Amino acid sequence: MSSRPLYKITFLNHGKVYELYARRVGSSHLWGFNEIADLVFDLHDGLVVDPTEERLREEFGDTKVLHLPMQSIVRIEEVEKKGQSAIRDATTGEKVVTPFPMPAKPR
């Protein structure tokens, strides 16, 4: 196991369940919030392998510290290695997949 702990944070956001990985989790100085910092994303230099991971990196890549309301957090787990980050539908639990943009048909 790494000397630095790794956490999997599962939380609700706009009707979807987000699963992110971070190195730091704690109480926020903002009352009723948890502080999530040092977010961990897979690094791919070339071809995008996982569009969900890319979407999360675009949304949270420049985030220094994420302050989440306590009531939005479903679970915080300390894990040994990073799994796949995900965005799931809150009611069905199915992964929300952003379809690959298809070129328009010529007329």
Secondary structure, 3 states (H helix, E strand, C coil): CCCCCEEEEEEEECCEEEEEEEEEEEECCCCCEEEEEEEECCCCCCCCCCHHHHHHHHHHCCCCEEEEEHHHEEEEEEECCCCCCEEEECCCCCECCCCCCCCCCCC
